[in-house]
Amino acid sequence: MSAATFHKDLRSAVRDRLQTLTGLPDVAWEGREFTPVKGQPYVSESMIPVSSDVMATGLGGYIAHTVTANFTLHYPVNSGTVALESLAGSLMQHFRPGTVVSYGDANATVQQVERVGLTQEPDWLNGTVIVTMIGHTTN
């Protein structure tokens, strides 16, 4: 596995797994045009490389890549919090620690999953689930 393609392949792995979640509303994929429909929930996703650390050099050396997948749930402001919190819980279970996501030669193991506090905009109530993963490539 190449460090040059790791993040691209990991993004595909996370997206493939996300799409198997039952009850998932429309997804605003990072890097693709999306127009929210007022009154209809949706999820926006982003992948953030946190660090790539060389853990050993030479023969058998590897790089540890820490990446977060961030899923922000957007629900109509007048819909209450039950559906949003239910989906957040489902995401947390779907990506629970120990889960391995893989695509091609890339794989990473979920280390932590958390949800952060809700925020409100004029039309949307938002909550974010953050999935922290670590994967390795050869050095």
ABEGO torsion letter per residue (X at the ends): XBAAAAAAAAAAAAAAAAAABBGBBBBBBBGBBBBBBBGBBBBBBBBBBABBBBABBEBGBBBBBBBBBBBBBBBBAAAEAAAAAAAAAAAAAAABBGBBBBBEABBBBBABBBBBBBBBBAABBBBBBBBBBBBBBBX
